Amino acid sequence: MSSSKEVIRARKKLFNTLCERAFSHLSGEESMTVSLVSEKTLYARLNHSKIRQSTNVDQSEVEIQFVSNSRELKKSMTLTWDEGEDFKRLQLLIESARKEAEILPETPFIVDPENNASSDQDILLERSNNEEVIDQIFKPIQGIDLAGLYTDGWVIRANQNNKGQKHWFSTESFYLDYSIYSEKQKAVKSCYAGTTWNQKDWEANVNDSNHQLSQMRLPVQDVKRGEYRTYLAPAAVAEILDTLNWGGWSGSAYKQGWSPLKDLIEGKRKFSDKVTITEDFTQGFSPKFNHQGEVAVDTLTVVEKGELKNLIVNSKTAKEYGDLKSTAAGGSEGLRSLKFHTGGLAKADILSSLGTGLYVSNLHYLNYSDRPKGRMTGMTRFACFWVENGEIKGPIKDLRFDETIYNVFGDNLLEITDFSEVQPETMSYGCRHIGGARVPGLLVDKFAYTL
């Protein structure tokens, strides 16, 4: 059986060959960028602490971005990793794009491929986790009703164009996204993620979840709608930030009038001076290069001490509006490797600092209730508790919140924890997605619950 490194090395060599052959068939006025998405992943679905389904996925897709005659087209195909077969199909894809470019209307604000330098990064393990980790998962969960998804393997992102640009990124990682249930079907949700499995860390993660589950057995507290002092755990903060990524930092969203952070961008509002947010690619969650092959800086300050410093902008937006500078963003102009900087609230002091109020572990179903004003709504779920005088009294029924981002990150922000947690990208729609965020917990005053 070939090791991960051997397989990835072979795919890198073949991808280079396919690109070289494809570029040699372009005419003088044609340009093309070829992007690769590839993965080899184990997906193991667990229920009642047993594996109910196990699937190994090995899939690869290339997308061409073909530019000719002031037209831009994108087309994609799967790869078999047979050079002869793949090149024949790639030729047909290029020919199809060439014919369509003759009849389609001109594409506005085309960004022509350029040589944006080259990069090569492999973040790979000496030995993959996979099979032996499966056995380790079950040691601390005997007698526990656990359901979840264990995902482990490597992914590749690569990009080349006919101007000489070459980028390659591969990484190995895992996550176990899970919930544990009580006999009355009360649930606690958690996620354990990383690059190398650490049994002690996994057992500590399970113990924390089990402790929260024991507190879910306390009497349910009837909390009326209103404003409460609230601790938002890192997973809850990550949900808010994920929603804010829908246009919040985007240059095009601001220019088009649908940014939820319009007042922050224009300096009419600011966050707390405790808040600093950066795009930090040194965390290794995703490559620095985007779909155009443009390379972002290692670290970009987005918010510093409550004030916006940079929008996230791609080259097409910069070209369209003229007064925005590209930050080599992706197509959606969201943060791909977010880091929310920590504060001074220790984990041991969370409950005493909260005093009386709500401890919110998770949020879901978030959306904007008033986008121009930065107002969000969503629901609490899983292990959320009513706290009195620093003591957990019991779980709450689900509540709906409706609050502005300026209150959460600004006027009503009391403290930020001195620790943060990695919140990995767990989406696998179409393929295993990459990315993530490192996020602390927040203590917020007068957090509004409306239903």
Order of alpha helices (4+ residues) and beta strands (2+ residues): alpha-beta-beta-beta-alpha-beta-alpha-beta-beta-beta-alpha-beta-alpha-alpha-alpha-beta-beta-beta-alpha-beta-alpha-beta-beta-beta-beta-beta-beta
